[in-house]
Amino acid sequence: MPAAKKFTFICGQDDYLVGRQGQERFAALAAEVTDEFSRETISGFAGNVGEVETAVNRFRESIQTVSMFGGKRVVWLKDVNFLADTVTGRAEGTLKLVEDLQQILEAVNPEETGVLITASPVDRRRSFPKWCEKNADFALAGGDGDDAGEVLAGVALAEAKSLGVTFGPGAVQLLLARVGPNSRLLVEETRKLASYAAPEVGASGADVRASTSNAPTTEGGAVRIEEAHVAELTPNVAEGDFFEAAEAFFSGDLKWTFAALHRHFFAGGDARPIISALQNRNRILLQVRALVDAGDARLGPRGLDGLSKAASTYAARFTGASEKSSYNLFTQNAWYVGKLAGNAKLPTLRRLIDNQQDFIVAFEEIVRRPAEQEEVLRELAVRCLSAIAA
């Protein structure tokens, strides 16, 4: 039977996930200690070598302290950031202090002191994290995958499972597209959606939703969060091009576009972000249209097929646009691109180019008529959508 580990070490690149998992582990350790004065939390956050030294010394003193009333103590060194590949983390003084920290941990008696360390970010190429993997109760928050999208999807799915709900087809992907790489917001949005979809709501709330097309559904006894729920309840904070007006415009639905514009301006919105949203969406569709016309991609029932293969051919030519941008199709979420391309009939390349010119004209018109912004965008919608329909 393997020997018990002397301490617990939780690390990862996402500080929220690390802190959340650390809080759960600390609560479990603290449950074994009845004396609240025998539970101690020490900040490991340091901006320079001096602060690293302060944190390590405080940790050493805490480990060596004997409980006032006897019994076990619990010490949590949290928010450690000096194990990263940073100026502070690379400093010679910090490296020496990390060696001291390892010596402290080697001398820990787990029967007398429960020790928890949470660190983010961490350079796992270094000797100390590798030593922790072998000698600690080690956990990597968020998993070990390189694909951030897969990690975040796993976070949402795990949170939903803990709440007793599941995600319907496309719901997780839409949630990630709207929330972006923000794990804290992703968890909170999942909780909100679960509260909306869960059957434990009041009878009046259940009755209201049962009369709508977005009523909660169940699958195998589990309540399911549908894509429509995400579309209705989750705001777009990751992309400027997910405004309702842009969605309505590119669906070709003039009535919906007018209604979306009215809601936007009624709430005190400005025309510029909508024009920016339309331009961003149009840039992506221009690139999709070019790939489709060249035979490098194909629109099918699942959206856009062949994007990955096209990326291997063309992605390297998008120099200077490696970050997520509407100027580079291959930096976009593949599911999101397929969703854009598959939502409605894809306009011709000429029409998409004309759209860009019309957006510029609309912007210039707003400068001339700043008090009539909604009317300018209504005129833009009529002009563009009529041309598409024709």
C-alpha positions as CSV (number, residue, x, y, z in Angstrom):
1,M,0.0,0.0,0.0
2,P,1.5,3.4,-1.1
3,A,2.5,5.8,1.7
4,A,0.2,8.8,2.3
5,K,1.3,12.0,0.6
6,K,2.6,14.7,2.9
7,F,0.8,17.6,1.3
8,T,-1.7,18.5,-1.5
9,F,-0.6,20.6,-4.5
10,I,-3.1,22.0,-6.9
11,C,-2.0,24.0,-9.9
12,G,-3.1,25.1,-13.4
13,Q,-3.2,28.0,-15.8
14,D,-6.6,29.3,-14.8
15,D,-6.4,30.9,-11.4
16,Y,-10.2,30.7,-10.9
17,L,-10.3,26.9,-11.5
18,V,-7.3,26.4,-9.2
19,G,-8.8,28.6,-6.5
20,R,-12.2,26.9,-6.7
21,Q,-10.7,23.4,-6.5
22,G,-8.4,24.6,-3.7
23,Q,-11.4,26.0,-1.7
24,E,-13.1,22.6,-1.9
25,R,-10.0,20.7,-0.8
26,F,-9.4,23.2,2.1
27,A,-12.9,22.8,3.3
28,A,-12.5,19.0,3.4
29,L,-9.2,19.3,5.3
30,A,-10.6,21.9,7.7
31,A,-13.6,19.7,8.5
32,E,-11.1,17.4,10.3
33,V,-10.0,20.3,12.5
34,T,-12.5,21.5,15.1
35,D,-10.4,24.4,16.4
36,E,-10.8,27.4,14.0
37,F,-7.5,28.8,15.3
38,S,-5.7,25.8,13.9
39,R,-6.7,26.7,10.4
40,E,-4.5,29.2,8.6
41,T,-4.4,30.7,5.2
42,I,-1.3,32.4,3.8
43,S,-1.1,34.4,0.6
44,G,1.5,33.2,-1.8
45,F,1.0,36.1,-4.2
46,A,4.3,37.9,-4.8
47,G,5.3,40.8,-7.0
48,N,9.1,40.6,-6.3
49,V,11.7,38.4,-4.5
50,G,11.2,40.2,-1.2
51,E,7.5,39.3,-1.2
52,V,8.4,35.7,-2.1
53,E,10.7,35.5,0.9
54,T,7.9,36.9,3.2
55,A,5.4,34.3,2.0
56,V,7.9,31.4,2.4
57,N,9.0,32.6,5.8
58,R,5.4,32.9,7.0
59,F,4.6,29.5,5.6
60,R,7.6,28.0,7.5
61,E,6.5,29.7,10.8
62,S,3.0,28.4,10.4
63,I,4.2,24.8,9.7
64,Q,6.4,24.9,12.8
65,T,3.6,26.4,15.0
66,V,2.0,23.9,17.5
67,S,-1.7,24.0,18.0
68,M,-2.7,25.9,21.1
69,F,-5.0,23.1,22.3
70,G,-3.2,20.3,20.7
71,G,-4.4,18.3,17.7
72,K,-4.0,18.7,14.0
73,R,-3.5,22.0,12.1
74,V,-4.3,22.9,8.5
75,V,-2.3,25.4,6.5
76,W,-3.2,26.7,3.0
77,L,-0.6,28.5,1.0
78,K,-2.8,30.0,-1.7
79,D,-2.5,32.1,-4.9
80,V,1.1,31.2,-5.4
81,N,2.3,32.9,-8.5
82,F,6.1,32.8,-8.2
83,L,6.3,29.3,-9.8
84,A,5.6,30.8,-13.2
85,D,7.9,31.7,-16.1
86,T,8.0,35.4,-15.1
87,V,10.7,37.9,-14.1
88,T,10.0,37.2,-10.4
89,G,9.8,33.4,-11.0
90,R,13.1,33.3,-12.9
91,A,15.0,35.4,-10.3
92,E,17.9,33.7,-8.6
93,G,16.6,34.7,-5.2
94,T,13.2,33.1,-6.0
95,L,14.7,29.9,-7.1
96,K,16.7,29.6,-3.9
97,L,13.5,30.3,-1.9
98,V,11.6,27.6,-3.8
99,E,14.4,25.1,-2.8
100,D,13.7,26.2,0.8
101,L,10.0,25.6,0.3
102,Q,10.7,22.1,-0.9
103,Q,12.8,21.4,2.2
104,I,10.0,22.6,4.4
105,L,7.5,20.3,2.6
106,E,9.8,17.3,2.9
107,A,9.8,17.8,6.7
108,V,6.0,18.0,7.0
109,N,4.3,15.5,9.2
110,P,0.8,15.0,7.7
111,E,-0.5,13.5,11.0
112,E,0.2,16.9,12.7
113,T,-0.3,19.4,9.9
114,G,-2.4,19.2,6.8
115,V,-0.8,21.3,4.0
116,L,-2.4,22.6,0.8
117,I,-0.7,24.7,-1.8
118,T,-2.5,26.2,-4.8
119,A,-0.5,27.8,-7.6
120,S,-1.3,29.5,-10.9
121,P,0.2,29.9,-13.4
122,V,3.0,27.3,-13.1
123,D,6.0,26.5,-15.3
124,R,5.8,22.7,-15.1
125,R,9.1,22.3,-16.8
126,R,10.9,23.2,-13.6
127,S,12.1,20.8,-11.0
128,F,9.8,21.9,-8.1
129,P,6.5,21.2,-9.9
130,K,7.9,17.9,-11.2
131,W,8.9,17.0,-7.6
132,C,5.4,17.9,-6.4
133,E,3.8,15.6,-9.0
134,K,5.7,12.7,-7.6
135,N,5.5,13.5,-3.9
136,A,2.3,15.4,-3.4
137,D,-1.4,14.7,-3.7
138,F,-1.2,16.4,-7.0
139,A,-4.1,17.9,-9.1
140,L,-4.0,19.8,-12.3
141,A,-7.1,22.1,-12.4
142,G,-8.6,22.3,-15.9
143,G,-6.9,19.2,-17.1
144,D,-3.7,18.7,-19.2
145,G,-5.1,19.4,-22.7
146,D,-3.7,22.1,-25.0
147,D,-7.0,22.9,-26.5
148,A,-8.5,25.7,-24.4
149,G,-11.9,25.1,-25.9
150,E,-12.0,21.5,-24.8
151,V,-10.9,22.5,-21.3
152,L,-13.6,25.1,-21.0
153,A,-16.2,22.8,-22.5
154,G,-15.2,20.3,-19.8
155,V,-15.7,22.9,-17.1
156,A,-19.2,23.7,-18.3
157,L,-20.2,20.1,-18.7
158,A,-18.8,19.2,-15.2
159,E,-20.7,22.1,-13.6
160,A,-23.9,21.2,-15.4
161,K,-23.5,17.6,-14.2
162,S,-23.0,18.7,-10.6
163,L,-26.3,20.7,-10.9
164,G,-28.2,17.7,-12.3
165,V,-28.7,19.1,-15.9
166,T,-27.2,18.4,-19.3
167,F,-26.6,20.4,-22.5
168,G,-28.5,19.9,-25.7
169,P,-27.0,19.8,-29.1
170,G,-25.0,23.0,-29.9
171,A,-25.7,24.6,-26.5
172,V,-22.2,24.2,-25.1
173,Q,-20.6,25.5,-28.3
174,L,-22.9,28.6,-28.3
175,L,-22.2,29.2,-24.7
176,L,-18.4,29.1,-25.3
177,A,-18.7,31.4,-28.3
178,R,-20.6,34.0,-26.2
179,V,-18.7,33.8,-23.0
180,G,-15.2,33.3,-24.4
181,P,-12.2,32.1,-22.3
182,N,-13.6,33.3,-19.0
183,S,-14.0,30.2,-16.7
184,R,-15.5,32.2,-13.9
185,L,-18.2,33.7,-16.1
186,L,-18.7,30.3,-17.8
187,V,-19.5,28.6,-14.5
188,E,-21.9,31.4,-13.4
189,E,-23.7,31.3,-16.8
190,T,-24.0,27.5,-16.5
191,R,-25.6,27.9,-13.1
192,K,-28.0,30.6,-14.4
193,L,-29.0,28.4,-17.3
194,A,-29.4,25.4,-15.0
195,S,-31.7,27.5,-12.7
196,Y,-33.8,28.5,-15.7
197,A,-34.1,24.9,-17.0
198,A,-34.4,23.1,-13.7
199,P,-37.9,21.7,-12.8
200,E,-37.5,22.9,-9.2
201,V,-38.6,26.4,-10.2
202,G,-41.9,27.8,-8.8
203,A,-45.1,26.6,-10.5
204,S,-45.7,30.0,-12.0
205,G,-42.3,30.1,-13.6
206,A,-42.7,26.6,-15.0
207,D,-46.1,27.5,-16.4
208,V,-44.8,30.5,-18.2
209,R,-42.0,28.7,-19.8
210,A,-44.2,25.7,-20.7
211,S,-46.2,28.0,-22.9
212,T,-43.1,29.1,-24.9
213,S,-40.9,27.4,-27.5
214,N,-38.0,27.6,-25.1
215,A,-39.5,25.4,-22.5
216,P,-37.1,23.1,-20.7
217,T,-36.8,19.6,-22.1
218,T,-35.7,16.4,-20.4
219,E,-33.6,13.5,-21.7
220,G,-33.4,10.3,-19.7
221,G,-34.9,12.1,-16.7
222,A,-32.3,14.9,-16.8
223,V,-33.2,18.5,-17.5
224,R,-31.5,19.8,-20.6
225,I,-30.2,23.2,-21.4
226,E,-31.1,23.9,-25.0
227,E,-29.3,26.1,-27.5
228,A,-32.3,28.4,-27.5
229,H,-31.9,29.0,-23.8
230,V,-28.3,30.1,-24.3
231,A,-29.3,32.4,-27.2
232,E,-32.0,34.0,-25.1
233,L,-30.3,34.3,-21.7
234,T,-26.5,34.5,-22.2
235,P,-25.2,37.9,-23.2
236,N,-22.4,38.1,-25.7
237,V,-19.3,39.2,-23.9
238,A,-16.7,37.5,-26.1
239,E,-17.5,38.7,-29.6
240,G,-18.6,42.1,-30.8
241,D,-20.2,40.3,-33.8
242,F,-22.9,38.4,-31.9
243,F,-25.3,41.3,-31.5
244,E,-28.9,40.4,-32.2
245,A,-29.1,43.0,-34.9
246,A,-26.2,41.3,-36.8
247,E,-27.8,37.9,-36.3
248,A,-31.1,39.2,-37.7
249,F,-29.5,41.1,-40.6
250,F,-27.6,38.1,-41.9
251,S,-30.6,35.8,-41.5
252,G,-32.2,38.0,-44.2
253,D,-35.2,38.7,-42.0
254,L,-36.1,42.4,-42.4
255,K,-38.9,42.4,-39.8
256,W,-36.6,40.8,-37.1
257,T,-33.8,43.2,-38.1
258,F,-36.1,46.2,-37.5
259,A,-37.3,44.8,-34.2
260,A,-33.7,44.2,-33.0
261,L,-32.6,47.7,-34.0
262,H,-35.5,49.2,-32.2
263,R,-34.7,47.2,-29.0
264,H,-31.0,48.3,-29.3
265,F,-31.8,52.0,-29.6
266,F,-34.7,52.0,-27.2
267,A,-32.1,50.8,-24.6
268,G,-29.9,53.7,-25.4
269,G,-27.5,51.9,-27.7
270,D,-25.3,53.5,-30.4
271,A,-25.1,52.7,-34.1
272,R,-21.3,52.3,-34.2
273,P,-21.0,48.9,-32.4
274,I,-23.8,47.5,-34.7
275,I,-21.9,48.6,-37.8
276,S,-18.7,47.1,-36.4
277,A,-20.6,43.9,-35.7
278,L,-22.0,43.8,-39.3
279,Q,-18.5,44.4,-40.7
280,N,-16.9,41.7,-38.6
281,R,-19.5,39.2,-39.6
282,N,-19.3,40.2,-43.2
283,R,-15.5,39.8,-43.2
284,I,-15.8,36.2,-42.0
285,L,-18.5,35.4,-44.6
286,L,-16.3,36.9,-47.3
287,Q,-13.6,34.5,-46.5
288,V,-16.0,31.6,-46.3
289,R,-17.5,32.5,-49.6
290,A,-14.0,32.6,-51.2
291,L,-13.2,29.1,-49.8
292,V,-16.6,27.7,-51.0
293,D,-16.2,29.2,-54.5
294,A,-12.6,27.8,-54.7
295,G,-13.8,24.3,-53.7
296,D,-11.7,24.3,-50.6
297,A,-14.8,24.1,-48.3
298,R,-18.4,23.0,-48.6
299,L,-21.6,24.1,-47.0
300,G,-23.6,21.1,-45.6
301,P,-26.2,20.3,-43.1
302,R,-23.6,20.6,-40.3
303,G,-22.4,24.0,-41.4
304,L,-19.0,24.4,-43.1
305,D,-17.0,21.3,-44.0
306,G,-13.3,21.4,-44.8
307,L,-12.2,24.4,-42.7
308,S,-9.4,22.4,-41.0
309,K,-8.1,21.2,-44.3
310,A,-8.2,24.8,-45.7
311,A,-6.4,26.1,-42.7
312,S,-3.4,23.8,-43.5
313,T,-3.2,25.4,-46.9
314,Y,-3.9,29.1,-46.2
315,A,-3.5,29.8,-42.5
316,A,0.2,30.5,-42.7
317,R,-0.4,33.4,-45.2
318,F,-2.4,35.4,-42.6
319,T,0.7,37.1,-41.3
320,G,0.1,39.7,-38.6
321,A,-3.3,38.4,-37.7
322,S,-2.6,35.4,-35.5
323,E,-4.8,36.5,-32.6
324,K,-8.6,35.9,-32.8
325,S,-9.8,38.3,-35.4
326,S,-12.5,38.6,-38.1
327,Y,-9.6,39.4,-40.5
328,N,-8.4,35.8,-40.2
329,L,-11.0,33.1,-40.6
330,F,-8.8,30.4,-39.2
331,T,-8.5,32.1,-35.8
332,Q,-12.3,31.7,-35.3
333,N,-14.1,28.9,-33.5
334,A,-14.9,26.3,-36.2
335,W,-18.3,25.6,-34.8
336,Y,-19.1,29.3,-34.8
337,V,-18.0,29.7,-38.4
338,G,-20.2,26.8,-39.4
339,K,-23.1,28.3,-37.6
340,L,-22.7,31.6,-39.3
341,A,-22.4,30.1,-42.8
342,G,-25.2,27.6,-42.2
343,N,-27.8,29.9,-40.7
344,A,-29.0,31.3,-44.0
345,K,-28.3,31.3,-47.7
346,L,-24.7,32.5,-48.2
347,P,-24.7,35.7,-50.3
348,T,-22.5,36.0,-53.4
349,L,-19.0,37.3,-53.1
350,R,-20.1,40.4,-55.0
351,R,-22.9,41.1,-52.6
352,L,-20.7,40.7,-49.6
353,I,-18.2,43.2,-51.0
354,D,-21.1,45.5,-51.7
355,N,-22.2,45.1,-48.1
356,Q,-18.8,46.4,-46.9
357,Q,-19.3,49.4,-49.0
358,D,-22.8,50.0,-47.7
359,F,-21.6,49.8,-44.1
360,I,-19.0,52.5,-44.9
361,V,-21.8,54.7,-46.4
362,A,-24.0,54.1,-43.4
363,F,-21.2,55.2,-41.1
364,E,-20.6,58.4,-43.0
365,E,-24.4,59.0,-43.0
366,I,-24.5,58.6,-39.2
367,V,-21.8,61.3,-38.9
368,R,-24.0,63.6,-41.0
369,R,-27.3,62.6,-39.2
370,P,-26.3,61.7,-35.6
371,A,-29.8,62.2,-34.3
372,E,-31.2,59.7,-36.8
373,Q,-29.0,56.7,-36.2
374,E,-31.8,54.1,-36.0
375,E,-33.3,55.4,-39.3
376,V,-29.9,55.2,-41.0
377,L,-29.5,51.6,-40.0
378,R,-33.1,50.8,-41.1
379,E,-32.3,52.3,-44.5
380,L,-29.1,50.2,-44.6
381,A,-31.1,47.0,-43.8
382,V,-33.7,47.7,-46.5
383,R,-31.0,48.5,-49.1
384,C,-28.8,45.4,-48.4
385,L,-31.5,42.8,-47.7
386,S,-33.5,43.9,-50.8
387,A,-30.4,43.4,-52.9
388,I,-29.8,40.0,-51.4
389,A,-33.4,38.9,-52.0
390,A,-33.2,40.1,-55.6
